[in-house]
Amino acid sequence: MSMTPGKSVGLLVGAAAAFYVVNRAVEFGRTAIGAGGAAEDVLPGVPGAILADPFRISTAAPDVLSGVGVVVLIGLIVLYVVAGKQNTRPGEEHGSAGWAGPGEIKPFRARDSSTELQFTQTEALSFPTPKTKRNNNVLVIGGSGTGKTRSYVMPNLRNIDASTAITDPKGEIIRATRGDLEDRGVKVRSLNLIDLRSSAQFNPMRYFNPDEPETGVAQLAECIMMNTSGKDSKGDAFWDRAEKALLTALVGYEWATTAQTSTREANLPGVLELQKGMDGSEEDKDALDSETDLKFIAARAIVEEWHSNPDAADDPQVMQVLDFACRQYRVYEQGPVETRKSVVISLGVRLAPLDMHDVRRILATDTLELERLGYEPTALFLQIPDTHATFKFLAAMFWQSLFEMTIYQADHEDTGRLPRMLHALLDEFANIGMIPNFERLIATIRSRNISVSMIFQNYSQGKTMFKDDWDTVVGNCDSKLFLGGDDLATAKWMSEMLGAETIVSKDTSRSYGVNGSWSESTRTMRRNLMEPDEIRRLDNDLAILMIRGLKPFRSRKIGV
């Protein structure tokens, strides 16, 4: 056991004081007895002798040796105590896990319930992260029928004073909450992928970062590729890379050639038309006679002219994107003609859902106004079907555009934060597609007044989606809410997260017969706070809440 500097100084001062007192006391006693005084009068006379000459120290051998002896004795006692003091932590030898009491959440709550996320009937976390020193990212896990929507999403959606973006499987949440939200002055808009004809319009190309449109081009192509590959696709990576290069080129060309026009805006139906214009000649496979090929030939000539005279361009940024598109198209052209034709056909199949009439209408322009989320009370719903994944890539583009736009806006505020809190309630997260770089987004959005609640049916869904990045995603959620479920992997993870406690085990032994005996002994042992089987049997009215730095809470769900 090491000693702190403060304790070491205290011991030295104490040793010096002990030496001084003993030195003077022995001197006084020796002198008094030598003069014929009684031994019983020595001790009462010591204080007076010291006070009469407080700055004197005897140098006589008996006095010095007596002082040193006492100091040595004190040192031995201290060494014995220090060496013998073991960190036994009585009652916690095998673990210190336990359930939090009702008062432990009080420092993390707000006076106004509209400025906090409500987890259970008794626990909530205040929005202002400087107060709680916790982020507002939440991992919610609950199997079917455990109340993910009823006990978490809807109560918070109805109550919190923040803009929200909500994944709405089956469209039940917007039906149940729209009236309440509009009565509070909240603007409600919806990208409806269940009933396409009643949906607002959404154009992801409108939300490219205006300072770095090339990045927006690349990210949109990446998002489409990630969310239109087969679930178990293990084909040659060459084809995906070739398709990605071609798609990037088409998106870049569409954005650059419409950025300065007023006739129409750049959109994905325009990208689809470029892909359709790539029919080559069957008679002369080396002929570059497709409409899109000719457009890129003309684009290269414009780019070369720009390179020779950069100052002549009205908008250098547009030229940079056009140059980027041409270079990506060149990557696609490097393959043999037969290969290129296969790539074009494969990309056409990938983009087939864009050709539906209602989808083309939705993507033609934008009425969602994602840029208003951080500035005015808004509830933005993404209604997704729960029976098929045809439009999964549209859902992923929606979330990618939302985060990229709001992060850009926050970075251009003087405070570095959105003026209005934005919380995304990502219900059925596993069914909304992959959001590119989400593991990085969740680690950086806190400082921008943005947060998310990721809602899964079980722990394995997240592991399947994020693979090696899953632990990073989970680690960036300071709050974890378990609503129940029968999944064994989830139960094991929860049991490990809750930790172990120290319990007292009583062993009883008894033997029978003529010389029968009986004995009882106790010992401490380790036990998980909840075993996996106990977690799987958790009462459906209860939830388990873990907040970083606090013991776990076992409380009743909201609305039960």
C-alpha positions as CSV (number, residue, x, y, z in Angstrom):
1,M,0.0,0.0,0.0
2,S,1.6,3.3,-1.1
3,M,1.4,6.5,0.9
4,T,0.3,9.9,-0.5
5,P,2.7,12.9,-0.1
6,G,0.3,14.4,2.4
7,K,0.4,11.4,4.6
8,S,4.2,11.1,4.4
9,V,4.6,14.8,5.6
10,G,2.1,14.2,8.4
11,L,4.1,11.1,9.6
12,L,7.4,13.1,9.6
13,V,5.9,16.0,11.6
14,G,4.4,13.5,14.1
15,A,7.7,11.7,14.5
16,A,9.5,15.0,15.1
17,A,6.9,16.0,17.7
18,A,7.2,12.6,19.4
19,F,11.0,12.9,19.6
20,Y,10.8,16.4,21.0
21,V,8.3,15.5,23.7
22,V,10.1,12.3,24.8
23,N,13.5,14.0,24.7
24,R,12.3,16.8,27.0
25,A,10.3,14.5,29.3
26,V,13.2,12.2,29.9
27,E,15.5,15.1,30.5
28,F,13.1,16.6,33.1
29,G,12.5,13.3,34.8
30,R,16.2,12.4,35.0
31,T,17.0,15.8,36.5
32,A,14.1,15.8,38.9
33,I,14.8,12.3,40.3
34,G,18.5,13.1,40.5
35,A,17.7,16.1,42.7
36,G,15.7,13.8,45.1
37,G,12.2,14.4,43.7
38,A,9.5,11.8,43.8
39,A,8.8,9.7,40.6
40,E,5.1,10.3,40.7
41,D,5.7,14.1,40.4
42,V,7.6,13.8,37.1
43,L,4.7,13.4,34.7
44,P,2.7,16.3,35.9
45,G,5.7,18.5,35.8
46,V,6.7,17.8,32.1
47,P,4.3,20.3,30.5
48,G,5.6,23.1,32.7
49,A,9.2,22.2,32.0
50,I,8.6,22.3,28.2
51,L,6.7,25.6,28.3
52,A,9.4,27.2,30.4
53,D,12.0,26.6,27.6
54,P,10.1,25.5,24.5
55,F,13.0,25.8,22.0
56,R,15.5,23.7,23.8
57,I,16.4,20.1,22.9
58,S,18.6,18.0,25.2
59,T,21.7,16.6,23.7
60,A,22.4,14.2,26.6
61,A,22.7,10.6,25.4
62,P,19.9,9.2,27.5
63,D,17.5,11.9,26.3
64,V,18.4,11.6,22.6
65,L,18.3,7.8,22.7
66,S,14.9,7.8,24.4
67,G,13.5,10.2,21.7
68,V,15.0,8.1,18.9
69,G,13.7,4.9,20.5
70,V,10.1,6.2,20.6
71,V,10.4,7.4,16.9
72,V,11.6,3.9,15.9
73,L,8.8,2.3,17.8
74,I,6.2,4.5,16.1
75,G,7.8,3.7,12.7
76,L,7.5,0.0,13.4
77,I,3.9,0.3,14.4
78,V,3.1,2.3,11.2
79,L,4.9,-0.3,9.0
80,Y,3.0,-3.1,10.7
81,V,-0.3,-1.4,10.2
82,V,0.4,-0.4,6.6
83,A,1.8,-3.9,5.7
84,G,-1.1,-5.6,7.4
85,K,-3.8,-3.4,5.9
86,Q,-5.2,-5.3,3.0
87,N,-7.8,-4.1,0.5
88,T,-10.4,-6.6,1.4
89,R,-13.5,-4.5,0.5
90,P,-15.8,-6.4,2.9
91,G,-18.9,-7.4,1.1
92,E,-17.5,-6.6,-2.3
93,E,-14.8,-9.3,-2.5
94,H,-16.3,-10.9,-5.7
95,G,-18.1,-7.9,-7.2
96,S,-19.9,-4.7,-6.2
97,A,-22.9,-4.7,-8.6
98,G,-26.3,-3.7,-7.3
99,W,-29.5,-2.0,-8.2
100,A,-29.6,1.8,-8.1
101,G,-31.9,3.5,-5.6
102,P,-34.7,5.9,-6.6
103,G,-32.7,9.0,-5.5
104,E,-29.6,8.3,-7.6
105,I,-31.2,9.7,-10.8
106,K,-32.1,13.0,-9.3
107,P,-28.9,14.9,-10.2
108,F,-29.5,13.9,-13.9
109,R,-33.1,15.1,-14.2
110,A,-34.5,18.5,-15.2
111,R,-37.2,20.6,-13.6
112,D,-39.0,20.7,-16.9
113,S,-39.9,17.2,-18.1
114,S,-40.1,18.5,-21.7
115,T,-36.3,18.9,-21.6
116,E,-35.4,15.3,-20.8
117,L,-35.6,11.9,-22.3
118,Q,-38.0,9.7,-20.3
119,F,-36.9,6.0,-20.0
120,T,-39.2,4.6,-17.4
121,Q,-41.8,5.8,-15.0
122,T,-39.2,7.0,-12.6
123,E,-36.0,7.6,-14.6
124,A,-35.2,10.3,-17.2
125,L,-32.1,12.1,-18.4
126,S,-31.9,15.9,-18.9
127,F,-31.1,17.2,-22.4
128,P,-28.4,19.7,-21.5
129,T,-25.3,17.5,-21.7
130,P,-23.0,20.0,-19.9
131,K,-25.2,19.4,-16.8
132,T,-25.3,15.6,-16.9
133,K,-21.9,15.1,-18.6
134,R,-23.7,12.3,-20.5
135,N,-24.6,12.2,-24.2
136,N,-28.3,11.7,-25.1
137,N,-27.6,8.7,-27.4
138,V,-29.7,5.7,-26.4
139,L,-29.6,2.1,-27.3
140,V,-33.0,0.5,-26.8
141,I,-33.4,-3.3,-27.1
142,G,-36.7,-5.1,-26.9
143,G,-38.4,-8.0,-28.5
144,S,-41.7,-7.9,-30.2
145,G,-44.5,-6.9,-27.9
146,T,-42.2,-5.4,-25.2
147,G,-43.4,-1.8,-25.8
148,K,-40.6,-0.2,-27.8
149,T,-43.1,2.1,-29.6
150,R,-45.8,2.4,-26.8
151,S,-43.4,2.7,-23.8
152,Y,-40.6,4.7,-25.3
153,V,-41.0,6.3,-28.7
154,M,-44.5,7.7,-28.4
155,P,-44.2,9.1,-24.8
156,N,-41.0,11.0,-25.7
157,L,-42.4,12.1,-29.0
158,R,-45.4,13.6,-27.3
159,N,-43.4,15.3,-24.5
160,I,-40.0,16.5,-25.5
161,D,-39.4,20.1,-26.6
162,A,-37.1,19.3,-29.5
163,S,-37.3,18.6,-33.2
164,T,-37.6,14.9,-33.9
165,A,-37.0,12.6,-36.8
166,I,-38.8,9.3,-36.5
167,T,-38.7,5.9,-38.2
168,D,-42.3,4.8,-38.3
169,P,-42.9,1.2,-39.3
170,K,-46.4,0.6,-40.6
171,G,-47.2,4.3,-40.1
172,E,-48.8,3.8,-36.7
173,I,-46.8,6.4,-34.8
174,I,-47.8,9.3,-37.1
175,R,-51.5,8.3,-36.9
176,A,-51.4,8.3,-33.1
177,T,-49.4,11.4,-32.5
178,R,-50.0,13.8,-35.4
179,G,-52.9,15.6,-33.8
180,D,-51.1,16.2,-30.5
181,L,-48.0,17.4,-32.3
182,E,-49.8,19.9,-34.5
183,D,-51.8,21.2,-31.4
184,R,-48.4,22.0,-29.9
185,G,-47.3,24.0,-33.0
186,V,-45.0,21.3,-34.3
187,K,-44.8,21.0,-38.1
188,V,-45.4,17.5,-39.2
189,R,-44.0,16.1,-42.5
190,S,-43.6,12.6,-43.8
191,L,-41.6,10.6,-46.3
192,N,-44.2,7.9,-46.8
193,L,-42.7,4.7,-48.4
194,I,-45.9,2.8,-47.5
195,D,-48.3,4.9,-49.5
196,L,-46.1,6.6,-52.0
197,R,-48.8,8.8,-53.5
198,S,-49.4,10.6,-50.2
199,S,-45.7,11.1,-49.5
200,A,-43.9,14.4,-49.4
201,Q,-41.1,14.7,-51.9
202,F,-37.4,14.1,-51.1
203,N,-34.4,14.9,-53.3
204,P,-31.2,13.8,-51.6
205,M,-29.1,15.7,-54.2
206,R,-30.4,19.0,-52.8
207,Y,-28.6,18.3,-49.5
208,F,-25.1,17.9,-50.8
209,N,-22.6,19.8,-48.7
210,P,-22.4,23.1,-50.6
211,D,-18.7,23.5,-49.7
212,E,-17.8,19.9,-50.7
213,P,-20.2,18.7,-53.4
214,E,-17.8,16.1,-54.6
215,T,-18.1,14.4,-51.2
216,G,-21.8,14.5,-51.4
217,V,-21.7,12.8,-54.8
218,A,-19.4,10.1,-53.5
219,Q,-21.5,9.5,-50.4
220,L,-24.8,9.2,-52.3
221,A,-23.3,6.7,-54.6
222,E,-21.9,4.8,-51.7
223,C,-25.2,4.8,-49.9
224,I,-27.1,3.4,-52.9
225,M,-24.5,0.7,-53.4
226,M,-24.5,-0.4,-49.7
227,N,-28.3,-0.7,-49.6
228,T,-29.0,-2.3,-52.9
229,S,-26.6,-5.3,-52.7
230,G,-28.1,-8.7,-51.9
231,K,-28.2,-9.6,-48.3
232,D,-25.9,-12.6,-48.9
233,S,-24.1,-11.2,-51.9
234,K,-20.5,-12.5,-52.1
235,G,-19.8,-11.9,-55.8
236,D,-16.7,-10.5,-57.3
237,A,-15.9,-7.1,-55.8
238,F,-14.8,-6.0,-59.2
239,W,-18.4,-5.6,-60.4
240,D,-19.4,-3.6,-57.4
241,R,-16.5,-1.3,-57.8
242,A,-17.1,-0.8,-61.5
243,E,-20.8,-0.1,-60.8
244,K,-19.8,2.3,-58.1
245,A,-17.5,4.2,-60.4
246,L,-20.2,4.5,-63.1
247,L,-22.9,5.5,-60.6
248,T,-20.5,8.1,-59.1
249,A,-19.8,9.5,-62.6
250,L,-23.5,9.7,-63.4
251,V,-24.5,11.4,-60.1
252,G,-21.6,13.9,-60.5
253,Y,-22.5,14.7,-64.1
254,E,-26.2,15.1,-63.2
255,W,-25.4,17.5,-60.4
256,A,-22.8,19.5,-62.4
257,T,-24.8,20.0,-65.5
258,T,-28.0,21.1,-63.7
259,A,-26.4,23.2,-60.9
260,Q,-26.6,26.4,-62.8
261,T,-29.8,25.9,-64.7
262,S,-33.3,27.0,-63.7
263,T,-35.2,24.5,-65.9
264,R,-35.0,21.6,-63.4
265,E,-32.9,20.5,-60.4
266,A,-30.4,17.7,-60.2
267,N,-32.2,14.5,-59.1
268,L,-31.9,10.7,-59.2
269,P,-34.5,10.3,-62.0
270,G,-32.0,12.4,-64.1
271,V,-29.3,9.9,-63.1
272,L,-31.5,7.0,-64.2
273,E,-32.0,8.7,-67.6
274,L,-28.2,8.9,-68.0
275,Q,-27.9,5.2,-67.3
276,K,-30.7,4.4,-69.7
277,G,-28.9,6.4,-72.4
278,M,-25.9,4.0,-72.3
279,D,-27.3,1.5,-74.9
280,G,-24.3,0.8,-77.2
281,S,-24.3,-0.4,-80.7
282,E,-24.7,-4.2,-81.1
283,E,-23.1,-4.1,-84.6
284,D,-19.9,-2.2,-83.6
285,K,-19.1,-2.9,-80.0
286,D,-16.2,-0.5,-80.0
287,A,-18.3,2.5,-81.2
288,L,-19.0,5.2,-78.6
289,D,-22.3,6.1,-80.0
290,S,-24.5,6.0,-76.9
291,E,-26.1,9.3,-75.8
292,T,-24.4,9.2,-72.4
293,D,-21.0,8.4,-74.0
294,L,-21.3,11.5,-76.2
295,K,-22.3,13.6,-73.2
296,F,-19.1,12.6,-71.4
297,I,-17.0,13.3,-74.4
298,A,-18.4,16.8,-74.6
299,A,-17.9,17.1,-70.8
300,R,-14.2,16.2,-71.1
301,A,-13.7,18.8,-73.7
302,I,-15.2,21.4,-71.4
303,V,-13.1,20.2,-68.5
304,E,-9.9,20.4,-70.6
305,E,-10.7,23.9,-71.7
306,W,-11.3,24.8,-68.0
307,H,-7.9,23.4,-67.1
308,S,-6.2,25.5,-69.7
309,N,-8.0,28.7,-68.5
310,P,-9.4,28.2,-64.9
311,D,-10.3,31.8,-64.5
312,A,-12.9,31.6,-67.3
313,A,-15.3,29.3,-65.3
314,D,-18.4,31.0,-63.8
315,D,-18.4,28.4,-61.0
316,P,-15.1,26.6,-60.4
317,Q,-16.9,24.2,-57.9
318,V,-19.2,23.0,-60.7
319,M,-16.2,22.4,-62.9
320,Q,-14.5,20.4,-60.2
321,V,-17.5,18.1,-59.8
322,L,-17.7,17.7,-63.6
323,D,-14.0,16.9,-63.7
324,F,-14.5,14.3,-60.9
325,A,-17.4,12.8,-62.8
326,C,-15.4,12.5,-66.0
327,R,-12.5,10.8,-64.2
328,Q,-14.9,8.3,-62.6
329,Y,-16.4,7.6,-66.0
330,R,-12.9,6.9,-67.3
331,V,-12.4,4.3,-64.5
332,Y,-15.6,2.6,-65.8
333,E,-14.4,2.8,-69.5
334,Q,-11.2,0.9,-68.7
335,G,-12.9,-2.5,-68.9
336,P,-13.6,-4.4,-72.1
337,V,-16.7,-3.6,-74.0
338,E,-18.5,-6.8,-72.9
339,T,-17.7,-6.0,-69.3
340,R,-18.9,-2.4,-69.6
341,K,-22.2,-3.6,-71.0
342,S,-22.6,-6.0,-68.1
343,V,-21.9,-3.2,-65.7
344,V,-24.5,-1.0,-67.3
345,I,-27.1,-3.7,-67.1
346,S,-26.3,-4.6,-63.5
347,L,-26.5,-0.9,-62.5
348,G,-29.8,-0.6,-64.3
349,V,-31.2,-3.6,-62.3
350,R,-29.9,-2.0,-59.1
351,L,-31.6,1.3,-59.9
352,A,-34.9,-0.3,-61.1
353,P,-37.0,0.9,-58.1
354,L,-36.2,4.5,-59.2
355,D,-38.2,3.9,-62.4
356,M,-41.5,3.5,-60.6
357,H,-43.8,6.4,-61.4
358,D,-44.5,7.3,-57.8
359,V,-40.9,7.0,-56.8
360,R,-39.8,9.3,-59.7
361,R,-42.4,11.9,-58.5
362,I,-41.1,11.7,-54.9
363,L,-37.4,12.1,-56.0
364,A,-38.0,14.9,-58.6
365,T,-37.9,17.7,-56.1
366,D,-38.0,18.3,-52.3
367,T,-40.7,19.4,-49.9
368,L,-39.3,17.8,-46.7
369,E,-37.1,20.8,-45.8
370,L,-34.6,19.0,-43.8
371,E,-32.8,22.3,-43.3
372,R,-35.5,23.5,-40.9
373,L,-35.2,20.8,-38.3
374,G,-32.6,22.6,-36.2
375,Y,-34.5,25.9,-36.3
376,E,-38.2,25.4,-35.8
377,P,-40.4,22.8,-34.1
378,T,-40.6,19.9,-36.5
379,A,-41.5,16.2,-36.5
380,L,-40.3,14.4,-39.6
381,F,-41.5,10.9,-40.1
382,L,-40.1,8.2,-42.3
383,Q,-42.9,5.7,-42.8
384,I,-41.5,2.4,-44.0
385,P,-43.3,-0.9,-44.8
386,D,-42.6,-3.9,-42.6
387,T,-43.4,-6.5,-45.2
388,H,-40.6,-5.8,-47.7
389,A,-37.3,-4.0,-48.1
390,T,-37.8,-2.6,-51.6
391,F,-37.2,1.0,-50.6
392,K,-34.5,0.4,-47.9
393,F,-32.0,2.4,-49.9
394,L,-34.4,5.4,-49.9
395,A,-34.7,5.2,-46.1
396,A,-30.9,5.1,-45.8
397,M,-30.6,8.1,-48.1
398,F,-33.1,10.0,-46.0
399,W,-31.1,9.5,-42.8
400,Q,-27.8,10.2,-44.5
401,S,-29.1,13.4,-46.0
402,L,-30.6,14.5,-42.6
403,F,-27.4,13.9,-40.7
404,E,-25.1,15.5,-43.3
405,M,-27.3,18.6,-43.6
406,T,-27.8,19.2,-39.8
407,I,-24.1,18.6,-39.1
408,Y,-23.1,21.1,-41.7
409,Q,-25.6,23.6,-40.3
410,A,-24.3,23.1,-36.8
411,D,-20.7,23.6,-37.9
412,H,-21.6,26.9,-39.4
413,E,-23.3,28.3,-36.3
414,D,-21.2,30.5,-34.0
415,T,-21.8,28.1,-31.2
416,G,-21.1,25.0,-33.2
417,R,-24.5,23.6,-32.2
418,L,-28.0,23.6,-33.7
419,P,-30.2,26.3,-32.1
420,R,-32.8,23.6,-31.5
421,M,-32.2,20.2,-30.2
422,L,-32.7,17.4,-32.7
423,H,-33.3,13.8,-31.5
424,A,-33.8,11.0,-34.0
425,L,-35.9,8.1,-32.9
426,L,-34.7,5.2,-35.1
427,D,-37.3,2.5,-34.5
428,E,-36.6,-0.8,-36.2
429,F,-33.1,0.4,-37.0
430,A,-32.2,-2.9,-38.6
431,N,-34.8,-2.3,-41.4
432,I,-33.8,1.2,-42.5
433,G,-30.6,0.3,-44.3
434,M,-27.0,1.1,-43.7
435,I,-26.2,4.8,-43.1
436,P,-22.6,5.3,-44.3
437,N,-20.1,6.1,-41.6
438,F,-22.8,5.9,-38.9
439,E,-20.2,4.7,-36.4
440,R,-18.4,8.0,-36.8
441,L,-21.5,10.1,-36.9
442,I,-22.8,8.8,-33.5
443,A,-19.4,9.7,-31.9
444,T,-19.5,13.3,-33.1
445,I,-23.1,14.5,-33.2
446,R,-23.4,15.1,-29.4
447,S,-21.4,18.4,-29.5
448,R,-23.8,19.6,-32.3
449,N,-27.0,19.3,-30.2
450,I,-28.0,16.1,-32.1
451,S,-28.7,12.7,-30.6
452,V,-30.2,9.4,-31.6
453,S,-32.2,6.5,-30.0
454,M,-31.3,3.3,-31.8
455,I,-34.0,0.7,-31.4
456,F,-33.4,-3.0,-32.0
457,Q,-35.3,-6.2,-31.4
458,N,-32.1,-7.9,-30.1
459,Y,-28.4,-7.4,-29.6
460,S,-27.5,-9.6,-32.6
461,Q,-29.3,-7.3,-35.1
462,G,-26.8,-4.6,-34.4
463,K,-23.8,-7.0,-34.5
464,T,-25.0,-8.2,-37.9
465,M,-25.3,-4.7,-39.2
466,F,-22.1,-3.1,-37.9
467,K,-19.9,-6.1,-37.5
468,D,-16.6,-5.0,-36.0
469,D,-17.9,-1.4,-35.5
470,W,-20.8,-2.5,-33.3
471,D,-18.9,-2.1,-30.0
472,T,-18.0,1.4,-31.1
473,V,-21.6,2.2,-31.8
474,V,-22.7,0.8,-28.4
475,G,-19.9,2.5,-26.6
476,N,-21.2,5.9,-27.8
477,C,-24.6,5.4,-26.2
478,D,-24.4,6.5,-22.6
479,S,-27.9,5.1,-21.9
480,K,-29.0,1.6,-22.6
481,L,-32.6,0.6,-22.1
482,F,-33.7,-3.1,-22.1
483,L,-37.4,-3.6,-22.4
484,G,-37.4,-7.4,-22.4
485,G,-37.0,-10.3,-24.9
486,D,-36.2,-14.0,-25.2
487,D,-33.0,-13.7,-27.3
488,L,-30.2,-15.7,-25.6
489,A,-27.4,-13.6,-27.0
490,T,-29.1,-10.4,-25.7
491,A,-29.6,-11.9,-22.3
492,K,-26.0,-13.0,-22.0
493,W,-24.8,-9.5,-23.0
494,M,-27.2,-7.8,-20.5
495,S,-26.0,-10.2,-17.7
496,E,-22.4,-9.3,-18.4
497,M,-23.2,-5.6,-18.5
498,L,-25.0,-5.7,-15.2
499,G,-22.0,-7.2,-13.5
500,A,-21.5,-9.4,-10.5
501,E,-22.3,-9.0,-6.8
502,T,-20.9,-10.6,-3.6
503,I,-23.3,-12.9,-1.8
504,V,-23.0,-15.0,1.4
505,S,-23.5,-18.7,0.9
506,K,-24.5,-21.0,3.8
507,D,-23.3,-24.6,3.7
508,T,-25.0,-27.1,6.0
509,S,-23.7,-30.6,6.6
510,R,-25.4,-33.3,8.7
511,S,-24.7,-37.0,9.2
512,Y,-27.0,-39.5,10.8
513,G,-26.3,-42.6,13.0
514,V,-25.2,-43.3,16.5
515,N,-22.5,-40.6,16.3
516,G,-24.4,-38.2,14.0
517,S,-23.1,-34.7,13.7
518,W,-24.2,-31.3,12.2
519,S,-22.2,-28.3,11.0
520,E,-22.9,-25.1,9.3
521,S,-20.4,-22.7,7.6
522,T,-20.7,-19.5,5.5
523,R,-18.6,-18.1,2.7
524,T,-18.7,-15.3,0.2
525,M,-19.0,-16.0,-3.5
526,R,-19.6,-14.3,-6.8
527,R,-23.0,-14.2,-8.5
528,N,-24.2,-12.2,-11.5
529,L,-26.7,-9.5,-10.6
530,M,-29.1,-11.2,-13.0
531,E,-28.4,-14.5,-14.8
532,P,-29.3,-14.8,-18.5
533,D,-32.3,-16.9,-17.7
534,E,-33.6,-14.4,-15.2
535,I,-33.2,-11.6,-17.8
536,R,-35.3,-13.6,-20.2
537,R,-38.0,-14.0,-17.6
538,L,-38.1,-10.3,-16.8
539,D,-41.6,-9.2,-16.0
540,N,-43.1,-7.5,-19.1
541,D,-44.0,-4.4,-17.0
542,L,-40.4,-3.9,-16.0
543,A,-37.4,-2.4,-17.8
544,I,-33.7,-2.3,-17.1
545,L,-31.9,1.0,-17.6
546,M,-28.1,1.5,-17.5
547,I,-26.7,5.0,-17.6
548,R,-22.9,5.4,-17.7
549,G,-21.4,5.9,-14.3
550,L,-24.5,4.8,-12.4
551,K,-25.7,1.5,-11.0
552,P,-28.5,-0.1,-13.1
553,F,-32.1,0.7,-12.5
554,R,-34.9,-1.9,-12.6
555,S,-38.1,0.1,-13.0
556,R,-41.6,0.0,-14.4
557,K,-42.1,0.9,-18.0
558,I,-43.9,4.1,-19.1
559,G,-47.7,3.6,-19.5
560,V,-48.0,0.2,-17.7
